[in-house]
Amino acid sequence: MKNAPRQLRISAARALAVGGPVFCLGVATLLLFFTLREGNDRWLESTDLTSLRTQLENDPENLAIKEKLHRLDQQLRQEFFLQRRRRRIGGWLLLAGAVVALWGIHWNSALQPEKLPSLPPPPEEQARAIARRRSLETRVLNGVAAVMVLLGVAAGLAGLLSTFLTGPQHAATAKTGPPRSLYGSEAWRGNWPQFRGPTGMGLAAGSGWPTEWDVPSGRNVAWKVPLPGPTGNSSPLVWGKRVFLTAASRENEYLHCISTTDGALIRTTEIHVRRSNPTAFDKLEVMEETGYAAPTPATDGHRVFVTFATADIAAVDFDGNQIWAWNPGPPDSAYGLASSLMIYGDLVLWQLDQGSEADEGKSRLFAFDGRTGVPAWQAPRPVVNSWTTPVVVPTRSSFQIVTSGSPFVIAYDPADGHEIWRAELLGGDIAPSPVASGNTVFVTAAGAVAAAIRTDGRGDVTKTHVLWKGYDGLPDTASPLTDGRYFLQAGSDGEVSCYDAQSGKLLWDEVFDCGFQASPVLAGELVYLFGDDGTVFLFPLEAKFTLTAKLSVGEPVRATPAFKGGRIYVRGEKNLICIGTDATPAGSSGGESNNDQ
């Protein structure tokens, strides 16, 4: 009886040391079986799916084909997500089995060296034989168990990683991996892939942009088409022969794809996002002036990334298939979210500033891998709710992501999201986004200040790197514009002001008979400034104001137009208007890609 507890401990230790690896091996075998049977890419490789898509391309109005395609697509997606759940559960089971096995091995090793005091001492040779046998048994047992545990852990980690790397609500990807972003390429520079163009700062390269038109008569207007419902204030994107824009109501969110050739609607993708607590969104309030589709989407040349006032964020490929989607919960924003998405490399940048107190810790800057939807990093922000869009600023040595918020302008390292510098300059409701030229960032906000900041600082640069401050013509909505020589800003009260970008001297200040919510664009040598009532002002960005032309699109404009291929794509209150008939202006890049239709 005295040795019974010890014998039980030895038996239990051996059972754990052997049973844990056997359990791991069994789970790993099942995972391997399901993986080999199902494969990773059935959703993409389905011949039936490919056949139906081909049939639909040949007969796009066939409702029966559409219904079959929808049912098959849903079935394959469900199978894919079931496979993901199975891998996730199997991975955790393998890790749990490995922990149990390792504990059993450790326990068994600790018990073996002791001698059993109740046994009579055997003869010397027998004692040595028993000791050698026990030592060999222990080493073999431990070795086999360790190998099995390592195999189980490897299989478990592989299962978990295969789940996590597919991103939130993610669909399967091809064996070769999803295509990388075309950020920075010639195609990128020749298209209008995000809010305010390739640089995110309202600069349209090239020349030959339209300087006269008449929408009612159609003179120098390629086409004008009614906007698909519901409404939205997001700006259009243009890539190749496609225009992308979002629209949303309280119940539904959409991405529209429109042909640049004739304005025909190519397709509409309804965005579906699984929310952890759907009823929490019942109290979400959005101002009518903001709407549910104020943020402008972005494209990397292969996918379009969208976000809405609900804080839904999703990716859709150029064929209209939703790839991934996510929602962090109901946003806390006074007017409704309006920060647009931006691209840097394969990253999708999302500035989600929330809350009325910075110490609530609600604000974040997210960087998602656009191919998978997996967050590469996220950075907490010590600011309250704002409606600005981050910009990627090339500095002399690297890149910085610069953000405006209340009260800080903050620059982040795009590699990992760590903060590089900050300046305490702004306050109140911040909507205008930063712009930059060379080694200088420019920020502005109504009720606060316009300022220029050097980007070579570290830490708090409020007292060391602010070059100048200005207090005239501060805008409340539209983002500013700079070419490195001048700094221009336009307000919703109709006031437009121009500063010397180097010294901060106010050069001129004009008051127009309409307000401005759309941000100005410098296209070639002229500023294109679209008013709230549809009036369009053209003038050079110079030290003295000179009006070159005063035109109209015939309806209110709140979204910033897109400039691409000698044409201007204007989202009006009711219509999408394509101004200009030239295919490609002199001195600009066509920037087409193999995704173009």
N, C-alpha and C positions, 0 to 999 in steps of 0.2 A: 504494500500500500504506500510505503514511503516513496517509491520510485514512480508510482502511477502518474502524478502531475507532470513529471519531467518527460515520461514516455508520451503523454498526450501532447506536450509542447513539440516534441520532436516529430510526431506524426502530423501535427497540424502544420508545422513549418514545411515538411516535405510535401504535403498536399498542396500548399500554396505555391511552393517553388515549382512543382510539376503542373498543377492545374492551371496556374496563370498563363504560362506559355502555351499549353494546349488550347486554352480558351482563345488566346490571341491568334493562334494558328488557324483555328476553326473560323473565327470571324474574318480573318484575312482571306481565307480560301473562298468564303461566300462572297466577299467583295470582289475578288478576282473573277469569280464565276459570273457575277452580274455584269461586271465591266466588259468581259469578253463577249457575253451574250448580247448586251445592249449597245456597246460601243459608246463613243463620246459625241459623235456628230450625226446621229441619225436624223435629227431635226433638219440639218442642212443637206444631208445626202439623200433624202427621200426622193426616189424617182417619181413617185406619185405626185409629190408636191411640185417638183420641177415640171412635170407634164401639165399639171393644172395651171401653173403660172404661164406656161407657154400658150395653152389654150386661151387663157384670159387675155393675153397680149394680142392674140389674133381676133378675139371676139370680146372686147372690153365691156360690152353692155349685156352679156349673157348672165342673167341672175342665177341660173342653176349652177354654172361654173363657180361663180363667186361664193355661193353657199357651200359647195363641196370644198372649195379651197379654204374657206373659213373654218369648217368643221375639222378638216384634216390638220390644219395649222394648230388649232386649239388642242387636238388630241396629242400631237407630237410635243407641243409645249408642256402639256400636263405630264407626259411620260418623262420629259427631261427634268422637270422639277421634282418628280418622284425619285428619279435616280439621284439627284442632288441630295434630297433628304436622307435617302438610304446611305449614301456615302458619309454624310455628316454624322448620322447616328452610329454607323460602323466605326468611324474614326474615333469618336469618343469612347465607344466600348473597348476598342483596342488600347487606347491610352489608359483606361481604367484597369484593364487586364494586366498591362505592363507594370503599373504601379504595384498591384497586388503581387505579381510574380517577383518583382525586385525585392519587395519586403520579405517574401517567403525565402528567397535565396539568402538574404542577409541574416534572417532569423535562423535558418538551418545552419549556416556557417558558424554562427555564434554558439550554437548548442553542441556541435559536433566535437570540439576539442576536449570537452569535459569528460571525465571518466565516470562510469556509473558506480557509485560507492557500494551498492548492495550486492554487486556480483563478486564472487570469489575470484581472486587473482588467478589467471590461467598460467600454464607453464610459460617459460620465457619465449620459446619459439612461437607458441600459439599466440601469445600476446602481440609479438611483432607482426605476425601474419594478419591478425585481426586489425591492428593499427594501419597496416599498409592497405588492406582491403577497404577499410572505412575512408582512408584518405583518398584512395582512387575513386571510390563511389562518390564522395563529396565533390571532387574536382570534375568528374564526368557530369554529374548532375548539374552542378553550377554552370559548366561550360555549355551543355545542351540548353539549359534554361535561358542563359544569357543570349545565345544565338537566336532562340525562338522569340525572346522578348524584343531583341533588336529588329528582327524581321517584322514582328507585329507592329512595333512603333513606327517603322518605316512605312508600312502599308497604311497605318492609321493616319500618319502625317500626310501621306500622299492623298488619301481620301479627303481629309479636311482641306488641304490646300486646293485640291481640284474644285472644292465647293466654294471656298472663300474667294479664289481668284476669278470666279465667274462674275462676281459683283452682285449687288442687290437686285433681285428680281431679274436675273440675267438669262438670256437665251444662249444656246450653244454657239460656239465659234468654230471656224474651220480649222483643219489640222495644221495649216500653215500659220494660224494666228490671225487676229483681226488686222486690217491694214493700218499702218501708222499714219499719223496726221501729216497733211501737206503744208503745215505751218512753215512760213519762211520761204517757200518755194516760189518759182515764177508764177505758177498757177495761183498761189495765195496772193501774191502782189497784184495780179491782174483781175481778181474778183473782189467782191464786197462781202467778206465772210463773217462779219460780226458788227456790233454797234459801232458806227462811225468808221467803218472800213478796216483795211488790213492793219493799220497802226492803232486803231481804236481812238484816234484823235482827230478825225474829220479831215483827212488829207487824201485827195484824189489825184493821182499822178496823171501825167500826159497832158494833151491839149485837144482842142477841137470840141469841147463840150458845148451843148446847145446854149445859145445866148438869146434866142427869140423863139417864140411859139405862140399858138393860139388854140387853146383846148376846145372851145365851142366849134370852130371850123375844122379842127383836126390838123391844122398846119404845123408841121414838124412834130407831130404826135403820132407815135407808132400805133398805139392802141389805148383804150380806156375801157375797163371792165368793172362791173359791180363787185364789191368785196364779198366773199362768202361769209355767212353769219357764223357765230355771233360777232360781237364787236371786239375791238382791241386797239391798244395804243402802241404796240410794239413796232419797231422799225423793220423794214424788209431787208432780207439778205439776198444776194445774187451770187450764184455759182454756176458757171457755164451757161446752160440754157434753162436754168431753173431760178425762180424767185420763191423764197420761203418766207412765210409770215405766220404768226400765231393769232389765235382768237379764242376767247373763252367766255363762259357765263359762270354763274355760281355752281351749276351742275356739271358742265362739260368743258373739256379743254381740247383744242385742235391745233394741228400743224397743217397748213395748206401749202401745196406745191403747185406753182403756176408756171406755164410756159412763157419764156421771154419772147418767143416768136410772135404769138398772137394774143397772149393773155389768157389762153384757155386753162381751165383748172385741170391739172394732171391727176391729182389725187388729194384726198384729205385723210389724215391719220388722226384718229381720236386717241388721246393719251389716257392710259389706264395706270394708276398708281395704287398699290396696296398700302393703306394707312393703318397704323397700329390701333388707332382709336378714332374711327370715322365720326362718331357722334360729337367729338370735341371740336369739329369744324363747323358745327351748326351755329356757333356764336361768332364766327369769323366775319368781321366787318371791313369792307373795302369802300373807299370814297369813289363816287361816280366818276370824278375827273381822272382817277387812276385806273379803275377797272381791274378785271381779272387777268388781262393779258398786256400788262405794261412792259415787263422785261423783254428785251430783244433777244432772240435766240442767237446761236453761233454755229458755224459749221467748220469742220476740219478737212473738208473735201470728200469725205466718205460718209460722215454721219452729221445729223443736225441735232443740236442740244437745245432743249427748251426748258423754261421754268415759268411759273405763274404765281399769282398772288397767294395761292394756297401753300406755297413752298414746295410744290411738286417739282421735281427735276427729272428729266428723262432724255434718252437718246433714241433717235430714229434713223435708220439707214436710208439711202437714196431710193430704195424701192418701197419705202413706206412702212417697213417693219420696225416695231418698237423693240429695241435691244435690251435696254435696262432702264430702271426707274427707281426712285427713292423719295421718301418724304420724312423729314425729321420731326414732324409734329406741327400743330397749328402755330403760325408765326404771330409774334407780338409786334405789330407795326401800326403806327398811328393812321397812315393813309393807305396802306396796302403795299406789298413788296413791288419794287420797280427796278432793282439792280439787275443789269443785263449780264449775260454770261460772256466770258472772254476766253481766248485760247492762248496757251503757251506750250509749244511742242505737242506732246500727247496729253497735256493736262487741260482740264476745263476748270476755269476759275469762277468761283461763286462767292460773292460778298454778301453774307447774310447778317446784316446788322439789325438787332432787335432790342426791344425793351426801352423803358424810360429812365432806367438807372444803370450806369455802367457796371456797378458791383453786382448786378444780377447775374452776370456772366453768360448772357444769352447770345452775344454776338460772336460770329466765327467767320474766318476766311477759309473756304474749302478749296482743295485741289483734287479733282477726280481724274483717274485715268479714263480718258474718253473712250477707250476701246473696251473696257470692262465695267466701268462704273465703280470700281473700287477706289475709295479715298486714298490718295497717295500721302496726304497729310492734311491736317487742319490746324489753324492757328486761332487761339482765343483773342478777342479784340476788346480793349478797354473803352468801348464807345457805346453810345445809345443808338436807337434806330435811325438809319439814314437810307437814302435812296440813290446812292452813287454807284458807279461801275468802276472796278479797278482797271488800271492800265499797266501794260508791260513796258518798262522803260529801259532801253539799251544805254548803259553807261560806258565809260571808257574801258572798264575791265570786265564787266559782266552784265547781267540783267537784274532789274528790280521790279517787283510788283508794288505799285504805289496806290494807296487807298486814301480817300477822304472820309472823315467821320467827325463826330462831335465828341470830344474836342480835338482829336489828334489827326494829323496827316502821318501815315505810317508806311514805311517801305519794308517789304519782306523779301527774303531770298527764295526764288522759285524752286530751288533744289529741295528744300526741306521745310520751308515756311517759317524759319526763325526770323525774328525782327532785326532789321539792320539799323534803322533810325526812326525817330519820331519827332514831330514838331507840334506843339500845342498852339493852334492858331484859330480853329473854327468853333462855331457854336450854333445852336438852334437847329433848324431843319435843313440838312445838307442833301442837296440833289445833284448839283453840277459835279461832273467827274474831273479828275486831274488831266492835264496835258503836259507834254515835256518837249524839250529841244536841247540837244547836246547834254550838258551836265546840269541842267536846270529843270526842275518841276514847277509847274504853275497851278495854283489852286484858287478857288473863289467860292463864295457863298453869300447870299443875301443876309444882311444883318450881322455879318462877321467881317471878312476882309478878303481882298485879293492879295496874293503873295507869291513870291518866287523863292525857291529853296534849292540850294546846291545838294546834289545827290551823293557827294563823297564823304558825308559825315557818318558817325557812329553814335548810337545812344540817343540821348536827348539833344537835339540840335537847335532848339528854339532860340537860343541866345547866340548861336555861333554860325549858322548856315542860312539864315533867312536874309536874302539879298535886298528885298524891298517889300513894302506893303502899300496897298491902295484901297480907297474907300468909296470910289465913284462907280456908278453903274453896275452894282453887284447883282448877278442874276439869281433867281430862285429855282429855276428848273433847267434851262438849257446849259449844256456844257460849253466851256470856252474854246478858243482856237488860238494856235500860235504857229508861226513859221520860223521862230528863233529871233526874228527882228521885232515883231509886233505881237501884242497879246490882245485879243478881241473877246468881248463878252456881250451877250444880248439878254435882256430881261423880259419877263412877262408883262411889264408895264410899258414896253416899247422903247426903253432906253438902251442904246448901243454905245459902248465906249471902247476906245483903243488906247493901249499903253505902249510905251517903249519897253520892249521885253528886257533889255539890259539894265536900264536905269529906274524903271517904274514910273516914269513921267507920263502924266495923262496927256495924250496928243490930241484927241478929239472926243466929243460926246454928242451924239445925235438922238433925238426923240422921234420915233416913227409913229404913224397913226394906227398901229396894231401891235399886239404883244407877240412874244416868241417863246414857244415851248420846244420846237424842233431846234436841234443844235446846228450851228453854222458849219458849212463845209467849204474848204478851200480847194477848188477844182481848177487846176492850171494856175492862171494869174488872178482869178476872180473868186470872191467870197459869194456863196449862194446861201441866202438867208430867207427861209420860208416862214411867213407869218401865220399866226393862228387863224386868220381869215382867208388864207390861201394866197395872199399877195407874196410875190417873190422879189427880193431886192438883190441886185448884182452890183458889186463894187470891188475895186482892187484893195488889197490889204496894204495900205500905205499910211504915211504920217499925216496925210490930209484926206478927209473924206470926199470922194467923188462918186456920185451915183451913175453907174453905167447903164442900167436898165431896171425898169419896174414892170413886172409881169404878173400873171395870175394863173392858178390852176383851177379856179372856179369853185372851190369848196374848202372848208377849214382843214388845216394840216397841223397835227400835233406830233407826228413821228418824223424822225430824221430820215430824209431820202437816201437811197442807195445809188451810187455812181459806178457804172460798169460799161465798158465797150462803147463809149460815146453816147450812152443813154442815161437818163435819170429816172429812177423808179420811185414814184411818190405815192405814199399811202395817205389818201385823203380820208375824210370822214365817211364817205360812202363808196368811193371808187379807188382802184389801183390804176395809176396813170403812168404810161411809159412815154417820156418826152425824148425826142431825138430819133433819127432814123439811121444814123451811121452805125455800121457794125463794130468798127474799132477805130478810135481816134488816133491821129498821128502821135507817135511817141509813147503810146501806152501798150501794155502787154495784153494779149487776148486772154491768156490764162485758162485755156480750156483744159479739161481733164477727160480721162476715159470714162468718167461717170456721166458725162453730158449726154443729153438726149438730142 
